[in-house]
């Protein structure tokens, strides 16, 4: 498992599932071309580009390159690293027929080839140990879950931090773990009057 600090941007949920077995970091899906009309997700991607840097890993077909180009233009500040998978022709197991261009997408590429693509792009395990100490217990203690107004409190926190509003509780926890420790989150909630 490669532990990296950068957030990784992929096209779809099956790409995310595949990468989750290889890398330990935040993985954000563009949902294909839907990213073009999703300002909240773009805002999240811009945030990560500035905070940790982002890695763009799209399919090696024309749609993948179009999404990659769009993201490059949409992210004004921060660090972007492109990871490219090779052109391998075939079809993914879950599909009835190959893609229009006949190339495998990220989900169909063997794990060792993806790991090698990360190494070639200069992305390797980060030295920092990322302790994920914001847990469901932390959320409960802070009132972010388990109370009648928890959802409203999470929404206020997301707005305060500039995060997309439509995140699930578990998605919010995952993202907060990449940004803060539990103690830092407690301090932010105390100071921001989110409660």
N, C-alpha and C positions, 0 to 999 in steps of 0.2 A: 504494500500500500504506500503510495507516494503522498506525503503530507505537504501541501503547499499553502502559502498565504494568499495567493491570488484567487479571486473568484473566477470560475470557468463558465463561459457562455456557450451553450450548445443549442441546436435547433429544437429537438423534441424530447418527449418524456422517455422514449426508449434509449435515446443517446444518454440521457441523465442516468438511467438505470445502469447502463453499461459502464459509464465513467465512475459511478459510485463504488464499483468493485475494484477500481484501480487507484483512484485518488481520494484523499480526505480533504475536502474543502467545500465551500459553498458552490453549488452548481445551479445556474439560472438558465431556464429554457426561453427561447425567443418565440416558441410556438409557431415556427415558420415565419411567414410574412406578417403575422399578426403584430409583431414587434413594431412595424411601421406606424401602427395606430394605437400604441399603448404607452402613453406618456408616463404613467406610474412606473412601469417596468424599466423604461429608459432612464428615469430618474434614479432608480435603484442601481442600474448598471453604471451610470455616471458616478454615483456615490462610491461604488467599489473601485472604479478606475482611479479615483483620487485617493481613496483610503488605503487600498492594498494592491491595486493594479488588477487588470483583468486579462484573462487568456481567452481568445476566441478560437473555438474549435468547431467549424462547420463542415458539412459534407464537401467533397471535392467536385461537386457538380456546379452548374451555372447558378442555381438557386442559392447554394451555400455561399458562393462568391458574392452574389448580390447582397445577401444579408450581412456578410463580413464587411463589404464596402459601406453599407448603410450605417453600421455600428461605428466604423472608423470616423465617418463624417459626423455622427450624432454625439460622439464623446469628445468634448472640447479640451478637457484637462485630464491629467492623470496618465497612467501607463497602460498601454495595450501591447500584448504579446500575441502574435499569431502562431498557432500550431496547425500544421497542415498534415492531413493523412494522404497517403499515396493513392493513385488511381488503381483500384482493384475492381475488376469486373466480376459481376455475379449478382445474386439476389439474397436478401435477408431471409432467414428461415420462416419468419412469421408472414411474409408476403407471398402472394400467389405468383407474381411476375416481377422481373427486375424493374428498376426505376427507368424513366424515359431515356436517360443517358447510359443505362446499364451498369452504373458504378455502385459499389457498396457505400452505404452511408456510415457514419460513425458507429452506429449500433451493430453493423455487420463486420467491422474490422477486428481482427484478432487483438487480444489484450496486449500481447508483446509488441505489436506494431504501434499501437497507441502510446504505450509507455516509451518506446523508442522515439516517437515523434515529439513527445514532451522533452526528452533529453536533448534532441537535436535543436529544439527551440531555446535551450538554456534553462528550462524549468526543471528544477529538482527539489527534493525534499527540503523544507525549510528547517533551519536549526532550532527555531523557537518552538517550545512545546506549547501547543495551544490547548490549555486546560478549558474544557467546556464545563464551567461550574455554574452556569445558569440552567437550572433544572425546573421540572414541574413543581417541586417543593418551593423553589425561589419564587416562581410565579404566584403560587398560593400565598406565601408569606407577604408578598408585596401587594396582594389584592388583584393581581393581573388574571387570576383564575379563581373559580370557586365562590364568587360573590355575585349578587344580582347585578352590580354595575361594573363587573370585570371587563366585559366587552367594550363598554364605553371608555373605560380607563385605558385599555390597550389602544383604542382608536386615538385617544388624546396623546398617548405616548408616541405612536407612530407619526402623528402629525407633527409633534414637537421635534422628533428626530429626522423628519423629512423622508419617511419611509412610505411606501404605498399603503393605502388604506385597506385594501381588500385582502390582506394577508390572514391566513389562519393562525391560530395560537401557536401551533407547532412550527410554522414557517417563521413567525416572529422570534420564537425562542432560538431557532437555528441561526438566524441572522444576528441577533443580539450577542450570541456566543462568539461571533467573529469580530464583534466591535468592542465589547466590554467584558469585564469580570462581573461577578455577582455584586461585589462591593461597589464597583463603579456605577452599576445600574441602580442600586439602592440610593446612591448619592444623587444621581440624575433625577430620579423620581422625587426625592425629597426637595431638591432645589427647583425643579420645574413646576411644582405644584400640580402634578398630573392627577394626584389622588383626589 
